[in-house]
Amino acid sequence: MYFPTAGIETNPLLPPLVSFVISFFTSMGGVSGAFMLLPFQMTILGYASPSVSATNHLYNIVAIPGGVYRYIREGRMVWPLAWAVVLGTLPGVLVGAVIRVRYLPDPRHFKLFVAFVLLYIGLRMGRNILLDKRRPQPASAGTVTPIAFTTSVIAYGFAGREYRTSTRAVFIMSLVVGVVGGIYGIGGGSIIAPFFVAFLGLPVHTVAGAALLGTFVTSIAGVVFFQGIAPLYPHMAVAPDWLLGILFGLGGLAGTYLGARMQKHVRPNVIKTMLVLCILIVAIRYLAAFVV
């Protein structure tokens, strides 16, 4: 099947199959899978125009609701954290989208940017995993109990422990990551979960739902924005490829739902290790391609 906006031809069964496998594993860590789909589209399918970022946002819109629903149903959605993520990442994603179209349209430079972002996250999470081996592992199952949500602090209980973090830190981190996510085309929340785990010390089983919800909301804004500015750039593809994005999204919808359902049965460090391996493989590959 030919996808005109993307300018590629591929089997229509391949996008949903690939997105299902990726999102099943990444959704356990609060990552939609878009950050892995982008390298697949650019490297395997040869889809590297700015439009690929918009298509990734569209994938998130279709894929994420299943995982969000599951986390809400099982009582593992930290609503204060989720709203802080949305408020921080939303303006960041719009700024990132402008940077992507105006300053990083070259696929080679864009891949280098992606490589450094992923490499930093992967190394930071890997370091934390090594340190965590010396500490008792937190529980995987349980429900979230809100304790406080003010302009200065977010606090909640999970599995018999209380977790407390600065609202300002969450907002600033979300804003910065939102810019990165807007450039990358994955929604701000797509990579916020590893930051919360690595920098704020929050348990991965409690940040996943908030990160996915933040990704969903910001991705809607991303699609609207890319579609809206497309007429201003008639010389290149900017708007999403709707058919391709929906096909990716349908596979992701099933994958995120099942991944969210399985998360409570998987130990935290196992989830973190899966994320780190995926992140580092992509980062190293893009760095090598730029050097060569």
Contacts in CASP RR format, 6 or more apart in sequence:
PFRMAT RR
TARGET T0000
AUTHOR 0000-0000-0000
METHOD contacts of the structure
MODEL  1
MYFPTAGIETNPLLPPLVSFVISFFTSMGGVSGAFMLLPFQMTILGYASP
SVSATNHLYNIVAIPGGVYRYIREGRMVWPLAWAVVLGTLPGVLVGAVIR
VRYLPDPRHFKLFVAFVLLYIGLRMGRNILLDKRRPQPASAGTVTPIAFT
TSVIAYGFAGREYRTSTRAVFIMSLVVGVVGGIYGIGGGSIIAPFFVAFL
GLPVHTVAGAALLGTFVTSIAGVVFFQGIAPLYPHMAVAPDWLLGILFGL
GGLAGTYLGARMQKHVRPNVIKTMLVLCILIVAIRYLAAFVV
1 9 0 8 1.000
1 10 0 8 1.000
1 11 0 8 1.000
1 12 0 8 1.000
2 8 0 8 1.000
2 9 0 8 1.000
3 9 0 8 1.000
3 10 0 8 1.000
3 241 0 8 1.000
3 243 0 8 1.000
3 244 0 8 1.000
4 241 0 8 1.000
5 51 0 8 1.000
5 55 0 8 1.000
5 237 0 8 1.000
5 239 0 8 1.000
5 240 0 8 1.000
5 241 0 8 1.000
5 242 0 8 1.000
5 244 0 8 1.000
6 41 0 8 1.000
6 45 0 8 1.000
6 47 0 8 1.000
6 49 0 8 1.000
6 51 0 8 1.000
6 52 0 8 1.000
6 55 0 8 1.000
6 237 0 8 1.000
6 241 0 8 1.000
6 244 0 8 1.000
7 47 0 8 1.000
7 237 0 8 1.000
7 241 0 8 1.000
8 45 0 8 1.000
8 46 0 8 1.000
8 47 0 8 1.000
8 244 0 8 1.000
10 45 0 8 1.000
12 247 0 8 1.000
15 244 0 8 1.000
15 245 0 8 1.000
15 247 0 8 1.000
15 248 0 8 1.000
15 249 0 8 1.000
15 251 0 8 1.000
16 247 0 8 1.000
16 248 0 8 1.000
16 249 0 8 1.000
16 250 0 8 1.000
16 251 0 8 1.000
16 252 0 8 1.000
17 251 0 8 1.000
18 37 0 8 1.000
18 40 0 8 1.000
18 248 0 8 1.000
19 33 0 8 1.000
19 37 0 8 1.000
19 59 0 8 1.000
19 63 0 8 1.000
19 248 0 8 1.000
19 249 0 8 1.000
19 250 0 8 1.000
19 251 0 8 1.000
19 252 0 8 1.000
19 255 0 8 1.000
20 251 0 8 1.000
20 252 0 8 1.000
20 254 0 8 1.000
20 255 0 8 1.000
22 33 0 8 1.000
22 36 0 8 1.000
22 37 0 8 1.000
22 40 0 8 1.000
22 252 0 8 1.000
23 32 0 8 1.000
23 33 0 8 1.000
23 63 0 8 1.000
23 251 0 8 1.000
23 252 0 8 1.000
23 255 0 8 1.000
23 256 0 8 1.000
23 259 0 8 1.000
24 255 0 8 1.000
24 256 0 8 1.000
24 258 0 8 1.000
24 259 0 8 1.000
24 262 0 8 1.000
25 259 0 8 1.000
25 274 0 8 1.000
25 278 0 8 1.000
26 32 0 8 1.000
26 33 0 8 1.000
26 35 0 8 1.000
26 36 0 8 1.000
26 274 0 8 1.000
26 275 0 8 1.000
26 278 0 8 1.000
27 33 0 8 1.000
27 67 0 8 1.000
27 208 0 8 1.000
27 212 0 8 1.000
27 255 0 8 1.000
27 256 0 8 1.000
27 259 0 8 1.000
27 260 0 8 1.000
27 263 0 8 1.000
28 208 0 8 1.000
28 259 0 8 1.000
28 260 0 8 1.000
28 262 0 8 1.000
28 263 0 8 1.000
28 266 0 8 1.000
28 271 0 8 1.000
28 274 0 8 1.000
29 193 0 8 1.000
29 204 0 8 1.000
29 207 0 8 1.000
29 208 0 8 1.000
29 211 0 8 1.000
29 263 0 8 1.000
29 271 0 8 1.000
29 272 0 8 1.000
29 275 0 8 1.000
30 193 0 8 1.000
30 204 0 8 1.000
30 207 0 8 1.000
30 208 0 8 1.000
30 209 0 8 1.000
30 211 0 8 1.000
30 212 0 8 1.000
31 190 0 8 1.000
31 191 0 8 1.000
31 193 0 8 1.000
31 194 0 8 1.000
31 211 0 8 1.000
31 275 0 8 1.000
32 59 0 8 1.000
32 60 0 8 1.000
32 63 0 8 1.000
32 64 0 8 1.000
32 186 0 8 1.000
32 187 0 8 1.000
32 189 0 8 1.000
32 190 0 8 1.000
32 212 0 8 1.000
32 215 0 8 1.000
32 256 0 8 1.000
33 63 0 8 1.000
33 186 0 8 1.000
33 190 0 8 1.000
33 252 0 8 1.000
34 56 0 8 1.000
34 57 0 8 1.000
34 59 0 8 1.000
34 60 0 8 1.000
34 185 0 8 1.000
34 186 0 8 1.000
34 187 0 8 1.000
34 190 0 8 1.000
34 215 0 8 1.000
35 118 0 8 1.000
35 184 0 8 1.000
35 186 0 8 1.000
35 190 0 8 1.000
35 191 0 8 1.000
35 279 0 8 1.000
35 282 0 8 1.000
36 278 0 8 1.000
36 282 0 8 1.000
37 56 0 8 1.000
37 59 0 8 1.000
37 248 0 8 1.000
38 52 0 8 1.000
38 53 0 8 1.000
38 56 0 8 1.000
38 114 0 8 1.000
38 184 0 8 1.000
38 185 0 8 1.000
38 186 0 8 1.000
39 114 0 8 1.000
39 282 0 8 1.000
39 285 0 8 1.000
39 286 0 8 1.000
41 47 0 8 1.000
41 48 0 8 1.000
41 52 0 8 1.000
41 55 0 8 1.000
41 56 0 8 1.000
42 48 0 8 1.000
42 52 0 8 1.000
42 107 0 8 1.000
42 111 0 8 1.000
43 285 0 8 1.000
47 55 0 8 1.000
47 241 0 8 1.000
47 244 0 8 1.000
48 107 0 8 1.000
48 110 0 8 1.000
49 105 0 8 1.000
49 107 0 8 1.000
49 236 0 8 1.000
49 237 0 8 1.000
49 238 0 8 1.000
50 100 0 8 1.000
50 101 0 8 1.000
50 105 0 8 1.000
50 226 0 8 1.000
50 233 0 8 1.000
50 236 0 8 1.000
50 237 0 8 1.000
50 238 0 8 1.000
51 226 0 8 1.000
51 236 0 8 1.000
51 237 0 8 1.000
51 238 0 8 1.000
51 239 0 8 1.000
51 240 0 8 1.000
51 241 0 8 1.000
52 185 0 8 1.000
53 97 0 8 1.000
53 100 0 8 1.000
53 182 0 8 1.000
53 183 0 8 1.000
53 184 0 8 1.000
53 185 0 8 1.000
53 186 0 8 1.000
53 226 0 8 1.000
54 185 0 8 1.000
54 222 0 8 1.000
54 223 0 8 1.000
54 226 0 8 1.000
54 227 0 8 1.000
54 238 0 8 1.000
54 239 0 8 1.000
54 240 0 8 1.000
55 240 0 8 1.000
55 241 0 8 1.000
55 244 0 8 1.000
55 245 0 8 1.000
55 248 0 8 1.000
56 184 0 8 1.000
56 185 0 8 1.000
56 186 0 8 1.000
56 187 0 8 1.000
57 185 0 8 1.000
57 186 0 8 1.000
57 187 0 8 1.000
57 219 0 8 1.000
57 220 0 8 1.000
57 222 0 8 1.000
57 223 0 8 1.000
57 226 0 8 1.000
57 240 0 8 1.000
58 219 0 8 1.000
58 223 0 8 1.000
58 240 0 8 1.000
58 242 0 8 1.000
58 245 0 8 1.000
58 246 0 8 1.000
58 248 0 8 1.000
58 249 0 8 1.000
59 245 0 8 1.000
59 248 0 8 1.000
59 249 0 8 1.000
59 252 0 8 1.000
60 186 0 8 1.000
60 187 0 8 1.000
60 190 0 8 1.000
60 215 0 8 1.000
60 216 0 8 1.000
60 219 0 8 1.000
61 216 0 8 1.000
61 219 0 8 1.000
61 220 0 8 1.000
61 223 0 8 1.000
61 249 0 8 1.000
62 245 0 8 1.000
62 246 0 8 1.000
62 248 0 8 1.000
62 249 0 8 1.000
62 250 0 8 1.000
62 252 0 8 1.000
62 253 0 8 1.000
63 248 0 8 1.000
63 249 0 8 1.000
63 250 0 8 1.000
63 251 0 8 1.000
63 252 0 8 1.000
63 253 0 8 1.000
63 255 0 8 1.000
63 256 0 8 1.000
64 212 0 8 1.000
64 213 0 8 1.000
64 215 0 8 1.000
64 216 0 8 1.000
64 219 0 8 1.000
64 256 0 8 1.000
65 216 0 8 1.000
65 253 0 8 1.000
66 253 0 8 1.000
66 256 0 8 1.000
66 257 0 8 1.000
66 260 0 8 1.000
67 209 0 8 1.000
67 212 0 8 1.000
67 256 0 8 1.000
67 257 0 8 1.000
67 259 0 8 1.000
67 260 0 8 1.000
68 77 0 8 1.000
68 209 0 8 1.000
68 212 0 8 1.000
68 213 0 8 1.000
68 216 0 8 1.000
68 260 0 8 1.000
69 257 0 8 1.000
70 256 0 8 1.000
70 257 0 8 1.000
70 259 0 8 1.000
70 260 0 8 1.000
70 261 0 8 1.000
71 77 0 8 1.000
71 208 0 8 1.000
71 209 0 8 1.000
71 212 0 8 1.000
71 260 0 8 1.000
74 143 0 8 1.000
74 260 0 8 1.000
74 264 0 8 1.000
75 142 0 8 1.000
75 143 0 8 1.000
75 144 0 8 1.000
76 142 0 8 1.000
76 143 0 8 1.000
76 144 0 8 1.000
76 205 0 8 1.000
76 206 0 8 1.000
76 208 0 8 1.000
76 209 0 8 1.000
76 264 0 8 1.000
77 144 0 8 1.000
77 209 0 8 1.000
77 210 0 8 1.000
77 213 0 8 1.000
78 144 0 8 1.000
78 146 0 8 1.000
78 154 0 8 1.000
78 156 0 8 1.000
78 206 0 8 1.000
78 207 0 8 1.000
78 209 0 8 1.000
78 210 0 8 1.000
79 146 0 8 1.000
79 149 0 8 1.000
79 210 0 8 1.000
80 146 0 8 1.000
80 149 0 8 1.000
80 154 0 8 1.000
80 156 0 8 1.000
80 167 0 8 1.000
81 154 0 8 1.000
81 156 0 8 1.000
81 170 0 8 1.000
81 196 0 8 1.000
81 202 0 8 1.000
81 206 0 8 1.000
81 207 0 8 1.000
81 210 0 8 1.000
82 209 0 8 1.000
82 210 0 8 1.000
82 213 0 8 1.000
82 214 0 8 1.000
84 154 0 8 1.000
84 167 0 8 1.000
84 170 0 8 1.000
84 171 0 8 1.000
84 174 0 8 1.000
85 170 0 8 1.000
85 174 0 8 1.000
85 188 0 8 1.000
85 189 0 8 1.000
85 192 0 8 1.000
85 210 0 8 1.000
85 211 0 8 1.000
85 213 0 8 1.000
85 214 0 8 1.000
86 213 0 8 1.000
86 214 0 8 1.000
86 217 0 8 1.000
86 218 0 8 1.000
87 171 0 8 1.000
87 174 0 8 1.000
88 171 0 8 1.000
88 174 0 8 1.000
88 175 0 8 1.000
88 178 0 8 1.000
89 174 0 8 1.000
89 175 0 8 1.000
89 177 0 8 1.000
89 178 0 8 1.000
89 181 0 8 1.000
89 187 0 8 1.000
89 188 0 8 1.000
89 189 0 8 1.000
89 192 0 8 1.000
89 214 0 8 1.000
89 218 0 8 1.000
90 217 0 8 1.000
90 218 0 8 1.000
90 221 0 8 1.000
91 175 0 8 1.000
92 175 0 8 1.000
92 178 0 8 1.000
92 179 0 8 1.000
92 181 0 8 1.000
92 182 0 8 1.000
92 188 0 8 1.000
93 178 0 8 1.000
93 179 0 8 1.000
93 181 0 8 1.000
93 182 0 8 1.000
93 187 0 8 1.000
93 188 0 8 1.000
93 218 0 8 1.000
93 219 0 8 1.000
93 221 0 8 1.000
93 222 0 8 1.000
93 225 0 8 1.000
94 182 0 8 1.000
94 221 0 8 1.000
94 222 0 8 1.000
94 225 0 8 1.000
95 179 0 8 1.000
95 182 0 8 1.000
96 178 0 8 1.000
96 179 0 8 1.000
96 180 0 8 1.000
96 181 0 8 1.000
96 182 0 8 1.000
96 183 0 8 1.000
97 182 0 8 1.000
97 183 0 8 1.000
97 185 0 8 1.000
97 222 0 8 1.000
97 225 0 8 1.000
97 226 0 8 1.000
97 229 0 8 1.000
99 179 0 8 1.000
99 182 0 8 1.000
99 183 0 8 1.000
100 110 0 8 1.000
100 182 0 8 1.000
100 183 0 8 1.000
100 184 0 8 1.000
100 185 0 8 1.000
101 226 0 8 1.000
101 229 0 8 1.000
101 233 0 8 1.000
101 238 0 8 1.000
104 110 0 8 1.000
104 113 0 8 1.000
104 183 0 8 1.000
105 236 0 8 1.000
108 290 0 8 1.000
110 183 0 8 1.000
111 286 0 8 1.000
111 289 0 8 1.000
111 290 0 8 1.000
112 286 0 8 1.000
112 287 0 8 1.000
112 290 0 8 1.000
113 183 0 8 1.000
114 184 0 8 1.000
114 282 0 8 1.000
114 283 0 8 1.000
114 286 0 8 1.000
115 282 0 8 1.000
115 283 0 8 1.000
115 284 0 8 1.000
115 286 0 8 1.000
115 287 0 8 1.000
115 290 0 8 1.000
116 283 0 8 1.000
116 287 0 8 1.000
117 180 0 8 1.000
117 184 0 8 1.000
117 191 0 8 1.000
117 283 0 8 1.000
118 279 0 8 1.000
118 280 0 8 1.000
118 282 0 8 1.000
118 283 0 8 1.000
118 286 0 8 1.000
119 279 0 8 1.000
119 280 0 8 1.000
119 283 0 8 1.000
119 284 0 8 1.000
119 287 0 8 1.000
121 191 0 8 1.000
121 194 0 8 1.000
121 195 0 8 1.000
121 198 0 8 1.000
121 279 0 8 1.000
122 194 0 8 1.000
122 275 0 8 1.000
122 276 0 8 1.000
122 279 0 8 1.000
122 280 0 8 1.000
122 283 0 8 1.000
123 280 0 8 1.000
124 194 0 8 1.000
124 198 0 8 1.000
124 199 0 8 1.000
125 194 0 8 1.000
125 197 0 8 1.000
125 198 0 8 1.000
125 272 0 8 1.000
125 275 0 8 1.000
125 276 0 8 1.000
125 279 0 8 1.000
126 272 0 8 1.000
126 276 0 8 1.000
128 197 0 8 1.000
128 198 0 8 1.000
128 272 0 8 1.000
129 269 0 8 1.000
129 272 0 8 1.000
129 273 0 8 1.000
129 276 0 8 1.000
132 268 0 8 1.000
132 269 0 8 1.000
132 272 0 8 1.000
133 269 0 8 1.000
137 267 0 8 1.000
137 268 0 8 1.000
137 269 0 8 1.000
138 159 0 8 1.000
138 161 0 8 1.000
138 203 0 8 1.000
138 205 0 8 1.000
138 268 0 8 1.000
139 158 0 8 1.000
139 159 0 8 1.000
139 160 0 8 1.000
139 205 0 8 1.000
140 159 0 8 1.000
140 205 0 8 1.000
140 263 0 8 1.000
140 264 0 8 1.000
140 265 0 8 1.000
140 266 0 8 1.000
140 267 0 8 1.000
140 268 0 8 1.000
141 159 0 8 1.000
141 205 0 8 1.000
141 264 0 8 1.000
141 265 0 8 1.000
142 158 0 8 1.000
142 159 0 8 1.000
142 205 0 8 1.000
142 264 0 8 1.000
143 158 0 8 1.000
144 156 0 8 1.000
144 157 0 8 1.000
144 158 0 8 1.000
144 206 0 8 1.000
145 156 0 8 1.000
145 157 0 8 1.000
145 158 0 8 1.000
146 155 0 8 1.000
146 156 0 8 1.000
146 157 0 8 1.000
147 155 0 8 1.000
147 156 0 8 1.000
147 157 0 8 1.000
147 162 0 8 1.000
147 164 0 8 1.000
148 154 0 8 1.000
148 155 0 8 1.000
148 164 0 8 1.000
149 155 0 8 1.000
149 167 0 8 1.000
150 167 0 8 1.000
151 167 0 8 1.000
151 168 0 8 1.000
152 166 0 8 1.000
152 167 0 8 1.000
152 168 0 8 1.000
153 164 0 8 1.000
153 165 0 8 1.000
153 166 0 8 1.000
153 167 0 8 1.000
154 164 0 8 1.000
154 165 0 8 1.000
154 166 0 8 1.000
154 167 0 8 1.000
154 170 0 8 1.000
155 162 0 8 1.000
155 163 0 8 1.000
155 164 0 8 1.000
155 165 0 8 1.000
156 162 0 8 1.000
156 163 0 8 1.000
156 206 0 8 1.000
157 163 0 8 1.000
158 203 0 8 1.000
158 205 0 8 1.000
158 206 0 8 1.000
159 203 0 8 1.000
163 201 0 8 1.000
163 202 0 8 1.000
163 203 0 8 1.000
163 206 0 8 1.000
165 200 0 8 1.000
165 201 0 8 1.000
165 202 0 8 1.000
169 200 0 8 1.000
170 196 0 8 1.000
170 200 0 8 1.000
173 192 0 8 1.000
173 195 0 8 1.000
173 196 0 8 1.000
173 199 0 8 1.000
173 200 0 8 1.000
174 188 0 8 1.000
174 189 0 8 1.000
174 192 0 8 1.000
177 188 0 8 1.000
177 189 0 8 1.000
177 191 0 8 1.000
177 192 0 8 1.000
177 195 0 8 1.000
178 187 0 8 1.000
178 188 0 8 1.000
178 189 0 8 1.000
178 192 0 8 1.000
178 218 0 8 1.000
180 188 0 8 1.000
180 191 0 8 1.000
181 187 0 8 1.000
181 188 0 8 1.000
181 189 0 8 1.000
181 190 0 8 1.000
181 191 0 8 1.000
182 188 0 8 1.000
182 218 0 8 1.000
182 222 0 8 1.000
184 190 0 8 1.000
184 191 0 8 1.000
185 222 0 8 1.000
186 215 0 8 1.000
187 214 0 8 1.000
187 215 0 8 1.000
187 218 0 8 1.000
187 219 0 8 1.000
187 222 0 8 1.000
188 214 0 8 1.000
188 215 0 8 1.000
188 218 0 8 1.000
189 211 0 8 1.000
189 212 0 8 1.000
189 214 0 8 1.000
189 215 0 8 1.000
189 218 0 8 1.000
190 211 0 8 1.000
190 215 0 8 1.000
192 207 0 8 1.000
192 211 0 8 1.000
192 214 0 8 1.000
192 215 0 8 1.000
193 204 0 8 1.000
193 207 0 8 1.000
193 208 0 8 1.000
193 211 0 8 1.000
194 275 0 8 1.000
194 279 0 8 1.000
196 202 0 8 1.000
196 207 0 8 1.000
196 211 0 8 1.000
197 203 0 8 1.000
197 204 0 8 1.000
197 207 0 8 1.000
197 272 0 8 1.000
203 268 0 8 1.000
204 268 0 8 1.000
204 271 0 8 1.000
204 272 0 8 1.000
205 263 0 8 1.000
205 264 0 8 1.000
205 268 0 8 1.000
208 260 0 8 1.000
208 263 0 8 1.000
209 260 0 8 1.000
212 256 0 8 1.000
212 260 0 8 1.000
223 240 0 8 1.000
226 238 0 8 1.000
226 239 0 8 1.000
226 240 0 8 1.000
227 239 0 8 1.000
227 240 0 8 1.000
228 239 0 8 1.000
229 238 0 8 1.000
230 238 0 8 1.000
230 239 0 8 1.000
263 271 0 8 1.000
END
